């Protein structure tokens, strides 16, 4: 009889390997704001990696035009249709339209895994600076507006220029992924890892999203000083 048997306690389950991520290759990814630079870049990279992608826009015609320009089997639809048809929905709309867009899509996003990558920023003669929404962050605003969705935050620090550059095969960066459910953040990490050179790294719960969103202001300063398209790498993990 083992010591566990004698005490009546069950043996501890082995800790889950944090890099044991699910297969997401069969999931449909919708990109709200997919006609903007960031959205187009993410749509292009994911489709190039073999993901089925739908671009969403307020105008179905504009979305269809952008999809045709990108090719790779990408489809275009209005935001509502994009949300309905997708398993994962990336929110890449401008901050100014963030709340209004999500308010109009509450029904379509019920039960969906939502990935918010919006950075609330302001600009003045000194450069970019972070804004702090009443809810704490763009991601937390999304969670408040979408109580029946599974909201995560990721893809904040990616250069739209690099994402859209067809001559670049790999994007050398890590993606900070935040959320309340490990199952959901694992999916988003796995989605990031579909893009060559990219890695998704768990970075905490949504309450930490403001710091992640705000760092973009610093990266803008880095890029201006060094004429670069800087990303991030997390060491020792």
N, C-alpha and C positions, 0 to 999 in steps of 0.2 A: 504494500500500500504506500502510495507517495504521500509526501507531506501535505500536498493539496487535498488529497482524499481524506486524510485524517482531520484536517481542519474544516473540511466542508466548503472550502473556497475553490472556485474554478480557476484553472490556470489563465494567466493573462494572455490575451490575443496579441500576436506580433504587431508591432507598430506598422502602419501603412507607409510604404515607401512614397515620399512626397513627389517623386518623379514617375510614379506609376499612374499614368494619365489615360483617360478613356479614348476610344476611337471616335473621332468626330467627323470623319471623312464623308459620312452620308447625310450630314445635317445641312439644311438650307439656311444660308446666312442672308439676312436683309440688312441693307445699309440706309438708314434714314439720313437724308442730307447727302446722298450718294452722288449728287452732281457737283458738289463742292470739292475743293482740292483734296482735303483729308479723306472724305468719303470715297472719291474716285480712286485714290491711291490704295486704300484698304480693299476696295472691291477688286481692283486689278490684281493685287498681290494674292488675295485669297483664291480668286478664280484661276490664276496662273498655277496655284498649288493644287488645283483640282477640286476646289470647293464649288458647290452650286451657289451662285450669288444673284440676288435681286437688288437693284438700285431703286430707292424710293425718293420721291420728290413731291412737292405740292402739285406739280404739273406732270401728269403721266407722259405727255409728249416730250417734255424736257428730259425725263428719266429714260425714255426709250431712245432718244437721240444719244445721250451719254453712254448708254449700254452698247449701242451699235458702234460707237467710236472705240470703245474699249475691246469689244469682241469677246473671245474666250467663253462664249456661251452665256455671258451675263445678260440678264433680263432687266427691263425697266417697267415701273408701275408707279401709280400714285402711292403716297405714304400708307394709306389705309390698306390697300391691296398688298403692298410689300409686307406690312406687319402681319397680315392674315396668313400669308403663304410661307412665312419663314419660321424656322425653329429657334434661331438666335437672331436678335435684332440689335444691331449696333447703332447707337445714337451719335451722329456726327454732324448735327445741325449747328448753326451759329448760336452762341450763348443768348443773344437777344431773342431768338425764337424758340429757345429750349422749352420753357414752361408751356407756351401755347401749343407747340407741336405735340407734346406728350398728353396734355389735357384733351386734345381732340382724338387721341388714339387709345384711350383707356380701355375701351371695349375690345379692340383688336389685339391689345397686348396682354390680355388676361392669360395667365399661365405661361407666358413666354419668358425665356431667358433674355433679359435686356442688358446690354453692355454699353454703359455711358462713357464716352471718351471726350466729353465737352470740357473745355477749360475756360472758366469765367475770368476774363482779362479786361483790363482797361489800358488805354494808351494816352500818354501825354508827351510833352517835349523831352522828358527824362527817359522815356521808353515804356516798356510794358510793365504792368504791375497787376498783382492778383486782386480779384474782387472776392468778397465772402458773401455768398447768398444767405438769406435768412435761415435756411435749413442747415447751413454749414458748408455745403458744397453742391456742385451740380448733381453729383450722384445721389446725395441725400435728398435733393429736391425731386429727382426722378423717383426715388423710393416713396416719397410722400405722395406724389401724384399718381403713382401706379401701385397701390397697395396689394393688388392681386397679381402682380408680376414678380419675377425673381430678378432683382436689380443687382448688377455688379458694376465695377468700374475698371477700365483698362484702356490701353492704346493711346495714352495721353501724350507721350513724349516722342512721337514718330514724326519725322520730317516728311511733309507732303511732297517735297521736291524729290527726295530719294524714292519714296513709294511709287511715284509716277514715272521714274526714269527707267525706261525699258532696257537700257544698256547695263543696269545693275542687277546682278543675279541674286545677291544676298544682302539682307538688311542687318547690319551688325549692331544689334541692340537687345536689351532685355525689356520686357513689358511688365510693369507693376500691375498686379491683379488684386482687386479688393472685393470683398463680399461677405455675406452672412452665412452662406452654406458652402461647405467644402466641396460638395458634389458639383455645385455651380461654378465655383472658382476653378476646379479641376478642368471642367469643360472649356472654360475661357483660356486657361493656360495651354490646353491641348490645341485649341484653335490658333493661338499665337504661334505655337511651335510648328504649325503647318507651313509657315512662311520661312524659307531657308535663311539661316543666320539669326533668326529670332527665337527668343525663349520667354515663356511666361513664368513669372515668379510671384508666388503668393506674398502679399504685402499688408495683410491685415483686414480688418472689418471696414465697413463703409464710413464709420466715423473718422477714419484717417484719410478720407479722400481729399479733403481740402489741401493737405500738405502736398499730395501727389499732383493735384491739378495746378497748384500755385507754382510748382517747380518749373513749369513751362516758361514763366516770366524770366527766370534765371537762364534757362537754355536759350531764349531769344537773345539775351545779352551776350552769352557765350558766342552764339552764331554771328552776331554783328561784329564783335571784336575780332574773331579769328576767321571770318569769312568761311564758316563751316555749316554743317548740318548735323549738329551734335545729338547723340542719343545717350543712353545710360547702360552701364554694365554693373551688375551686383557681383562682388567678389566673394569667394569662399563658400559658395553654395552651388 
